[in-house]
Amino acid sequence: MDKKKPKKVFVQGAIPLEKIANSVANHQSKTNIGAHSIFLGQIRADEVEGKTVTAIDYAAYEEMAEKVFHEIREAAFAKFDITCAHIYHSLGKVNVGELCLFVFTSSAHRKIAIEATNFFVEEIKARVPVFGKEIFEDETHQWKVNK
């Protein structure tokens, strides 16, 4: 496998549904692909100390975060026999019910695509320096702790 160049990961605001549909459509001509796996992270209306989350405002040191996303992508291509991998993560405010993370992998076989997607999600949550500020209905906020 040749080294992949770093891809732009961040999207301002919620991830548009059209981006997901277009990602799938753009792979229909690749006849060596037999499976796609998609993970969509959506903002929940969590209740924290009696207050309900209405949005998360994501911030990141973009250059550092993009480097870590690239390292994760390289590790995934080394570990799994995947054909394609796309990652998009939100920056800025994303409301409850909207999408904040989109991971899309393709492979000849479903098991590999699913395992690669799971690898991406777990590595992103553990390693990428993206920070979410939970905004509550009363406009107060707190920094989110990843679980």
C-alpha positions in Angstrom: 0.0 0.0 0.0 1.3 3.4 -0.9 1.2 6.2 1.7 -2.0 8.2 1.6 -1.8 12.0 1.8 -3.6 13.6 4.7 -7.2 14.2 4.2 -9.3 17.2 5.4 -11.4 15.8 8.3 -13.2 18.8 9.8 -16.5 20.2 8.8 -18.0 23.4 10.2 -21.2 22.6 12.1 -23.2 19.4 11.7 -22.3 16.9 9.0 -24.7 17.2 6.1 -26.7 14.1 5.2 -25.8 14.8 1.5 -22.1 14.1 2.4 -23.1 10.6 3.5 -25.2 9.9 0.4 -22.5 11.3 -1.9 -19.8 9.1 -0.2 -21.8 6.0 -0.9 -22.7 7.1 -4.5 -19.1 8.0 -5.3 -18.1 4.3 -4.6 -20.6 2.6 -6.9 -18.1 2.5 -9.8 -15.5 0.8 -7.7 -16.3 -2.8 -8.5 -13.7 -4.4 -6.2 -15.7 -3.2 -3.2 -18.2 -5.7 -1.7 -19.0 -3.9 1.5 -19.2 -0.5 3.2 -19.4 0.2 6.9 -20.7 3.5 8.2 -20.6 4.9 11.7 -22.6 8.1 12.4 -22.2 9.9 15.7 -25.2 11.9 16.7 -25.6 14.5 19.5 -27.8 13.1 22.4 -30.0 15.1 24.7 -28.1 13.8 27.8 -29.3 14.9 31.2 -26.4 16.1 33.4 -27.2 17.2 37.0 -30.8 17.9 36.1 -30.0 19.9 32.9 -30.6 18.8 29.3 -27.9 19.1 26.7 -29.2 21.0 23.6 -25.9 21.1 21.6 -22.2 20.5 21.7 -19.7 23.1 20.6 -16.6 21.3 19.2 -13.1 22.9 19.3 -9.7 21.5 18.3 -6.2 22.4 17.6 -6.8 21.6 14.0 -3.2 21.0 12.8 -2.5 18.5 15.7 -5.9 16.8 15.4 -5.5 16.4 11.6 -2.1 14.8 12.2 -3.6 12.3 14.6 -6.5 11.5 12.3 -3.9 10.8 9.6 -1.9 8.5 11.9 -5.1 6.6 12.7 -5.9 6.3 9.0 -2.4 5.0 8.2 -2.7 2.4 11.0 -6.1 1.3 9.8 -4.8 0.8 6.2 -1.8 -1.2 7.6 -4.0 -3.4 9.8 -7.1 -4.0 7.6 -7.5 -4.8 3.9 -9.7 -1.8 3.2 -10.1 -0.1 -0.1 -11.3 3.3 1.1 -11.7 5.2 4.4 -13.3 8.6 5.0 -13.6 10.5 8.3 -15.5 13.7 8.9 -15.8 15.4 12.3 -17.7 18.5 13.2 -16.2 21.7 14.6 -18.4 24.4 16.1 -21.9 24.0 17.3 -23.9 20.9 16.6 -27.5 20.6 17.9 -29.1 17.6 19.5 -30.2 15.1 16.8 -27.5 16.3 14.3 -24.5 14.4 13.2 -21.0 15.2 14.5 -18.9 12.2 13.3 -19.0 10.2 10.1 -16.7 7.2 9.5 -17.0 5.4 6.2 -14.9 2.3 5.2 -15.0 0.1 2.2 -13.5 -3.4 1.6 -14.1 -6.4 -0.5 -15.7 -8.1 2.5 -18.1 -6.9 5.2 -16.3 -8.2 8.3 -13.2 -6.2 7.4 -15.1 -3.0 6.7 -17.0 -3.4 10.1 -13.9 -4.1 12.1 -12.0 -1.2 10.4 -14.9 1.2 11.2 -14.9 0.1 14.8 -11.1 0.6 15.0 -11.5 4.1 13.6 -14.2 5.1 16.1 -12.4 3.8 19.1 -9.0 5.3 18.1 -10.7 8.7 17.4 -12.4 8.8 20.7 -9.2 7.8 22.6 -6.6 9.8 20.7 -7.8 12.8 18.8 -7.6 16.1 20.6 -11.2 17.3 19.9 -13.0 18.9 22.7 -16.8 19.2 23.2 -18.5 21.9 25.3 -21.9 20.6 26.2 -24.4 23.5 26.0 -27.5 23.2 28.2 -31.1 24.5 27.7 -30.3 27.3 30.2 -27.3 28.4 28.1 -24.8 27.2 30.7 -22.1 24.8 29.6 -19.5 22.3 30.7 -16.7 20.5 28.9 -17.7 17.0 27.8 -15.9 13.9 29.1 -15.6 11.1 26.5 -17.0 7.7 27.7 
